Amino acid sequence: MNSKFIITSAVLALAVGMAAPAFAQDQKQSDKQGQPKAQQHAQQQPAQRQQPPQQQRPAQQQQRAQQPPAQQQRPAQPQQQQQQRAQQQQNQNNQRQAQQQQQQNQNNQRQAQQQQKVQQQQNQNNQKQAQQQQKAQQQQNQNNQRQAQQQQKAQQQQNQNNQRQAQQQQKAQQQQNQNNQRQVQQQQRTQQQQNQNNQRQAQRQQQQPPQTQAQQRVEQTTWQNHRAGNWQSDHRSWQQRGGYNGYRVPNDRYGVYFGRQHGFRIYGLPFMVFDGYPRFQYNGYWITLLDPWPGNWSNDWYDTDDVYVLYENDGYYLYDDRYPGIGIAVSISM
C-alpha cells in the first residue's frame, strides 16, 4: 500500500510540473504578440499626426489592410484563457483526485493496520486458547493417571485383602479341623473312659453283696427327704456358703474321674448317711450332697440318670445330664 501511495504522488507531481511550463510559455507568447502591435501602433500615431489628412487616409487604409480583422483578433485571447482555466481545472481535479487517492491510501493503511491488530489479537487468543486446552488436557491426563494409579492400588489392596482373608479362612478351617479332630479324640477317650467306669462299676456291684431291704429303705428315704420344697430358696452356692474349704482333688486325678466327660450313675455305689446328708463313694472319693435336689427332677434320678461332678465358681457341683444348668453343691473327701 505504501508503494502505491508513492507512485500516485509522483504521477501527480509530474502532471503539475508539465502543466506549469506550458501555461507560462503560452503567457509569454501572448505578451510578445501584444508588444509588437502596441509598438507599431505607437510609431504610426506620430506619422499620422505629421502627415496631412490626405496622406493619413491612404496610410490608415494600408494599415487596416495589413491588420487582421477585429473579429479574428478578439477570440484568440479568450480561447487561451479558457484553455488555461481548463488546464487549471484539470490540475485542480488531478490534485483533488491525488488527495482523495492519498486519503484512500491512508484509510486503506489504517484499515490494514486495524485488520493486522485484529489478526494479531485473534492469533493471541487462539494461542491462549490452545495453551489452555493443552493445560486442560495435561491436567486431565494427570487426573486419569492418578485415578488409574489409585484404582491399581485399590485393586492390589483388594487382592492382598482377599489373599489374607483366604489365608485366614484356610487357617481357620485347619484350626477347625484340628479342633474337630481333638474333639472327636476327646469324645472317643471320654467314651472309652465311660465304658471303663461303667465296667468297673459293674464289677464292684457284682463283688458287693446285695443290699438288704432295710438298707434300700434307708437309702430311698434319705434321698426323698433330701428333696427341695423350693429350689430357689433352699439352694445355696459355694459363694453364698463362704467358699469351699474341703478336700481338693489333685489335677491329675481330677482329669481322670471328674468333669463333663466323666459321667456315672449313683445306683449301686456304696451309700451312707452323713449328718443327715446322702453320701456315696465314687472311685475312692466320698461325695456328700449339701444342697437339696430340685423338686422338678424325677423321683429316681439318682438310680437312672447319668451325672458328673464339676469344679467351678470356687467349689464342686453335681450335674444331671437330663437337667443341664442346675448344679447341686457337694463336698469331696477321701
Backbone torsions as a table, in degrees:
resi	resn	phi	psi	omega
1	MET	NA	-38.0	178.0
2	ASN	-63.2	-38.7	179.0
3	SER	-65.1	-40.1	177.5
4	LYS	-61.1	-43.7	-179.1
5	PHE	-62.9	-40.4	179.9
6	ILE	-66.2	-43.6	-179.8
7	ILE	-62.9	-44.5	-179.1
8	THR	-62.8	-42.3	179.0
9	SER	-64.1	-38.0	179.0
10	ALA	-65.3	-41.9	178.8
11	VAL	-63.2	-43.8	179.9
12	LEU	-63.0	-42.8	178.8
13	ALA	-65.0	-38.4	178.4
14	LEU	-63.9	-41.0	-179.8
15	ALA	-65.5	-42.9	179.2
16	VAL	-65.1	-39.5	-179.9
17	GLY	-65.7	-37.9	178.8
18	MET	-71.5	-36.5	-177.3
19	ALA	-71.5	-34.3	-176.6
20	ALA	-66.6	-46.0	177.0
21	PRO	-63.5	-36.6	179.4
22	ALA	-63.9	-42.3	179.5
23	PHE	-64.8	-39.6	179.4
24	ALA	-67.3	-38.4	179.4
25	GLN	-66.1	-41.7	178.0
26	ASP	-61.8	-39.7	-179.3
27	GLN	-65.0	-39.5	179.1
28	LYS	-65.9	-42.5	179.4
29	GLN	-61.6	-41.5	179.8
30	SER	-66.2	-36.1	178.0
31	ASP	-67.5	-38.6	178.7
32	LYS	-65.0	-40.6	179.2
33	GLN	-66.0	-35.3	-179.0
34	GLY	-73.5	-36.7	-178.3
35	GLN	-64.4	-45.8	178.1
36	PRO	-59.9	-39.4	-178.4
37	LYS	-65.9	-39.8	-180.0
38	ALA	-69.5	-39.4	177.6
39	GLN	-64.8	-42.6	179.7
40	GLN	-64.0	-37.7	-179.1
41	HIS	-70.3	-35.2	178.8
42	ALA	-70.7	-34.0	178.9
43	GLN	-71.8	-34.4	-178.0
44	GLN	-72.7	-30.0	-175.9
45	GLN	-65.8	-42.8	176.5
46	PRO	-64.9	-35.5	179.4
47	ALA	-66.4	-39.4	179.6
48	GLN	-66.6	-34.0	-178.7
49	ARG	-72.7	-33.9	-179.3
50	GLN	-77.9	-33.5	-179.5
51	GLN	-74.0	152.8	175.3
52	PRO	-72.4	162.8	-178.6
53	PRO	-54.7	-33.7	-179.4
54	GLN	-67.4	-38.1	-178.8
55	GLN	-78.2	-29.3	-179.4
56	GLN	-66.4	-38.2	-176.1
57	ARG	-63.1	-49.4	178.4
58	PRO	-61.5	-36.9	179.2
59	ALA	-65.9	-41.2	177.3
60	GLN	-62.6	-40.1	179.3
61	GLN	-64.4	-43.9	179.4
62	GLN	-63.2	-39.1	179.3
63	GLN	-66.3	-40.6	177.0
64	ARG	-63.8	-34.6	178.7
65	ALA	-68.4	-38.1	179.8
66	GLN	-71.9	-36.6	179.8
67	GLN	-72.5	143.7	176.7
68	PRO	-69.7	160.4	179.7
69	PRO	-63.3	151.6	-178.8
70	ALA	-64.8	-29.3	-179.7
71	GLN	-69.5	-25.6	180.0
72	GLN	-86.2	-28.3	-178.3
73	GLN	-79.3	-39.1	-175.1
74	ARG	-61.9	-42.7	-176.6
75	PRO	-69.9	-14.3	-175.9
76	ALA	-66.8	-43.2	-177.1
77	GLN	-70.5	-46.3	176.7
78	PRO	-60.2	-33.8	179.3
79	GLN	-65.8	-40.5	177.2
80	GLN	-65.2	-40.1	177.8
81	GLN	-62.9	-40.0	177.7
82	GLN	-63.6	-41.9	178.1
83	GLN	-63.5	-40.2	178.1
84	GLN	-63.5	-44.7	178.2
85	ARG	-61.8	-41.0	179.5
86	ALA	-63.4	-39.8	179.1
87	GLN	-65.9	-42.1	177.5
88	GLN	-62.4	-42.9	178.5
89	GLN	-62.2	-39.8	178.4
90	GLN	-64.0	-41.2	179.0
91	ASN	-64.5	-42.3	177.8
92	GLN	-62.6	-42.0	178.3
93	ASN	-62.1	-43.2	179.1
94	ASN	-63.2	-39.2	179.6
95	GLN	-65.2	-45.1	177.0
96	ARG	-62.0	-40.9	179.2
97	GLN	-63.5	-39.7	177.4
98	ALA	-64.8	-39.5	177.6
99	GLN	-64.2	-43.2	178.1
100	GLN	-62.0	-40.8	178.9
101	GLN	-64.4	-38.4	178.2
102	GLN	-65.3	-43.0	176.7
103	GLN	-62.0	-41.2	178.8
104	GLN	-64.1	-39.3	177.9
105	ASN	-64.5	-41.6	177.3
106	GLN	-63.2	-42.9	177.5
107	ASN	-61.8	-42.9	178.7
108	ASN	-63.3	-38.7	179.6
109	GLN	-64.7	-45.5	177.2
110	ARG	-62.2	-41.8	179.2
111	GLN	-62.9	-40.1	178.5
112	ALA	-65.2	-39.4	177.8
113	GLN	-64.3	-43.1	178.0
114	GLN	-62.4	-44.2	178.3
115	GLN	-62.1	-38.3	178.8
116	GLN	-64.2	-42.9	177.5
117	LYS	-63.7	-42.5	178.5
118	VAL	-61.9	-41.6	-179.9
119	GLN	-66.0	-40.2	176.4
120	GLN	-63.2	-43.7	177.5
121	GLN	-62.0	-41.2	178.5
122	GLN	-64.2	-40.3	178.1
123	ASN	-64.3	-41.8	177.6
124	GLN	-63.3	-42.8	178.0
125	ASN	-62.7	-42.8	178.9
126	ASN	-63.6	-39.5	179.2
127	GLN	-64.8	-44.2	177.6
128	LYS	-62.2	-43.1	179.6
129	GLN	-62.9	-41.0	178.0
130	ALA	-64.3	-40.3	178.2
131	GLN	-64.8	-42.9	178.1
132	GLN	-62.7	-43.5	177.6
133	GLN	-62.4	-39.4	178.8
134	GLN	-64.5	-43.8	177.4
135	LYS	-63.0	-42.8	179.3
136	ALA	-62.1	-40.1	178.9
137	GLN	-66.2	-41.4	177.2
138	GLN	-63.0	-42.5	177.8
139	GLN	-62.7	-41.8	178.7
140	GLN	-64.1	-40.8	178.5
141	ASN	-64.1	-41.3	177.7
142	GLN	-64.1	-42.2	178.0
143	ASN	-62.8	-43.3	179.0
144	ASN	-63.5	-39.5	179.4
145	GLN	-64.8	-45.4	177.8
146	ARG	-62.9	-41.0	179.3
147	GLN	-62.9	-41.7	178.1
148	ALA	-63.9	-40.7	178.1
149	GLN	-64.6	-42.1	178.5
150	GLN	-63.5	-43.0	177.9
151	GLN	-63.0	-39.6	178.8
152	GLN	-64.2	-43.5	177.8
153	LYS	-63.6	-42.1	179.4
154	ALA	-62.8	-39.7	178.7
155	GLN	-66.5	-41.8	177.0
156	GLN	-62.6	-42.4	178.1
157	GLN	-63.1	-41.5	178.5
158	GLN	-63.7	-41.3	178.1
159	ASN	-63.5	-42.1	177.7
160	GLN	-63.6	-42.4	178.3
161	ASN	-62.9	-43.3	178.7
162	ASN	-62.7	-40.0	179.7
163	GLN	-65.6	-44.0	177.6
164	ARG	-63.7	-41.0	179.6
165	GLN	-63.0	-41.6	178.1
166	ALA	-63.9	-40.7	177.6
167	GLN	-64.4	-42.3	178.4
168	GLN	-63.9	-43.1	177.9
169	GLN	-62.8	-39.8	178.2
170	GLN	-63.4	-43.9	177.8
171	LYS	-64.1	-41.7	179.2
172	ALA	-63.0	-39.6	178.4
173	GLN	-66.3	-41.3	177.0
174	GLN	-63.1	-42.6	178.0
175	GLN	-63.4	-40.9	178.2
176	GLN	-63.3	-41.4	178.5
177	ASN	-64.0	-41.2	177.8
178	GLN	-64.9	-42.5	178.0
179	ASN	-62.2	-43.2	178.3
180	ASN	-62.5	-40.4	179.1
181	GLN	-64.8	-43.6	177.8
182	ARG	-64.4	-39.2	179.7
183	GLN	-63.7	-41.1	178.2
184	VAL	-64.1	-41.5	178.3
185	GLN	-63.6	-42.7	177.6
186	GLN	-62.9	-42.6	177.9
187	GLN	-62.3	-39.6	177.6
188	GLN	-64.1	-44.7	178.2
189	ARG	-63.7	-40.0	178.7
190	THR	-62.4	-43.8	179.8
191	GLN	-64.9	-40.6	177.0
192	GLN	-63.1	-43.3	179.0
193	GLN	-64.2	-40.0	178.3
194	GLN	-63.7	-42.1	178.1
195	ASN	-63.6	-40.6	177.8
196	GLN	-63.9	-42.6	178.3
197	ASN	-62.9	-44.3	178.3
198	ASN	-62.5	-38.7	179.2
199	GLN	-66.0	-43.4	178.6
200	ARG	-66.0	-38.4	178.7
201	GLN	-65.6	-38.3	177.9
202	ALA	-66.3	-38.0	178.1
203	GLN	-65.7	-39.9	178.6
204	ARG	-63.9	-42.7	179.5
205	GLN	-62.2	-35.4	178.0
206	GLN	-70.3	-36.1	-178.5
207	GLN	-74.9	-33.0	-178.8
208	GLN	-74.7	145.8	176.7
209	PRO	-69.9	147.9	179.9
210	PRO	-61.3	144.1	179.3
211	GLN	-69.7	145.8	175.5
212	THR	-79.3	165.8	179.3
213	GLN	-62.6	-33.7	179.4
214	ALA	-66.3	-42.5	178.9
215	GLN	-64.4	-38.5	179.2
216	GLN	-65.3	-39.5	178.6
217	ARG	-66.2	-39.4	179.3
218	VAL	-64.4	-46.2	179.9
219	GLU	-62.9	-44.1	-179.0
220	GLN	-63.5	-42.8	-178.8
221	THR	-66.2	-39.7	-179.4
222	THR	-63.3	-44.2	179.1
223	TRP	-63.7	-43.6	-177.1
224	GLN	-68.8	-37.0	178.6
225	ASN	-69.4	-18.9	-178.2
226	HIS	-92.2	12.7	179.1
227	ARG	-80.0	139.8	-176.3
228	ALA	-80.4	139.0	172.7
229	GLY	-80.5	-39.0	176.8
230	ASN	-139.5	104.8	-173.0
231	TRP	-61.6	-39.4	-177.2
232	GLN	-63.4	-35.8	-178.8
233	SER	-91.9	-30.8	-178.3
234	ASP	-80.6	-27.5	-176.9
235	HIS	-79.1	141.2	174.1
236	ARG	-139.1	129.5	178.7
237	SER	-77.8	173.1	178.9
238	TRP	-69.3	-29.1	174.4
239	GLN	-65.5	-39.9	177.0
240	GLN	-69.3	-26.2	-179.7
241	ARG	-85.4	-1.4	-179.7
242	GLY	94.3	10.1	178.7
243	GLY	98.7	157.6	-178.7
244	TYR	-86.2	127.7	-179.6
245	ASN	-121.2	9.5	-175.8
246	GLY	-87.6	-159.2	-177.9
247	TYR	-71.6	140.9	177.7
248	ARG	-114.2	129.8	-179.4
249	VAL	-73.0	132.6	176.6
250	PRO	-57.3	151.0	-175.4
251	ASN	-62.3	-39.0	-178.2
252	ASP	-65.7	-38.4	179.3
253	ARG	-80.6	-29.7	177.1
254	TYR	-61.8	-43.0	179.7
255	GLY	-66.3	-16.7	-178.6
256	VAL	-89.7	-35.7	-171.5
257	TYR	-117.2	-17.2	-172.6
258	PHE	-121.2	163.5	-177.7
259	GLY	111.1	171.8	-176.8
260	ARG	-62.7	-30.1	-176.2
261	GLN	-81.3	-3.2	-178.0
262	HIS	-119.2	79.4	178.5
263	GLY	-90.4	158.5	179.4
264	PHE	-158.2	172.8	175.5
265	ARG	-115.5	143.0	-178.2
266	ILE	-76.5	-27.5	-176.4
267	TYR	-58.7	130.9	177.4
268	GLY	89.5	-8.9	179.0
269	LEU	-81.7	153.2	177.3
270	PRO	-54.0	136.2	-173.7
271	PHE	-131.7	146.1	174.9
272	MET	-156.3	165.3	177.3
273	VAL	-107.1	126.2	-178.4
274	PHE	-123.6	110.2	-178.4
275	ASP	53.3	37.0	178.4
276	GLY	85.4	-2.7	-179.6
277	TYR	-102.3	140.4	175.7
278	PRO	-69.3	138.5	-179.9
279	ARG	-136.5	137.5	177.2
280	PHE	-136.4	158.5	-176.9
281	GLN	-104.6	130.7	-177.8
282	TYR	-133.8	113.2	179.0
283	ASN	50.2	43.7	175.5
284	GLY	87.0	-2.1	-180.0
285	TYR	-111.4	131.8	175.4
286	TRP	-87.4	127.2	-178.2
287	ILE	-115.7	121.5	-177.6
288	THR	-111.4	128.8	178.0
289	LEU	-85.0	111.5	178.2
290	LEU	-88.9	-31.0	176.6
291	ASP	-87.4	147.3	169.2
292	PRO	-71.8	151.4	178.9
293	TRP	-85.2	148.5	-174.0
294	PRO	-59.3	144.9	-177.6
295	GLY	-72.8	-16.3	-179.6
296	ASN	-87.3	-1.0	175.4
297	TRP	-76.9	162.0	179.6
298	SER	-67.1	156.3	-175.4
299	ASN	-65.2	-29.2	-176.8
300	ASP	-118.6	33.7	-179.1
301	TRP	-57.8	-34.0	-178.2
302	TYR	-68.7	-15.1	177.6
303	ASP	-101.4	-27.0	-169.7
304	THR	-113.7	-22.6	-172.2
305	ASP	-96.4	151.8	173.2
306	ASP	-85.4	131.8	-179.8
307	VAL	-126.6	166.6	175.1
308	TYR	-151.3	157.7	-179.6
309	VAL	-110.1	131.6	-175.8
310	LEU	-130.6	138.9	175.8
311	TYR	-97.4	119.2	178.2
312	GLU	-158.1	155.1	179.1
313	ASN	52.9	44.9	175.7
314	ASP	61.9	37.9	177.1
315	GLY	-177.8	170.6	-179.7
316	TYR	-98.8	142.9	179.7
317	TYR	-138.6	147.0	176.6
318	LEU	-101.0	130.4	-178.5
319	TYR	-121.6	145.6	174.8
320	ASP	-105.6	129.7	-178.4
321	ASP	-61.3	-27.2	-179.4
322	ARG	-76.3	-19.4	-177.5
323	TYR	-130.3	73.9	-176.0
324	PRO	-67.5	148.9	177.1
325	GLY	91.0	-5.4	-179.6
326	ILE	-113.6	112.8	-179.3
327	GLY	-111.3	133.9	177.9
328	ILE	-99.4	123.7	-179.3
329	ALA	-64.0	128.3	179.1
330	VAL	-132.5	160.4	172.6
331	SER	-119.2	150.9	-177.9
332	ILE	-120.3	138.8	177.4
333	SER	-144.6	164.7	179.2
334	MET	-92.3	NA	NA
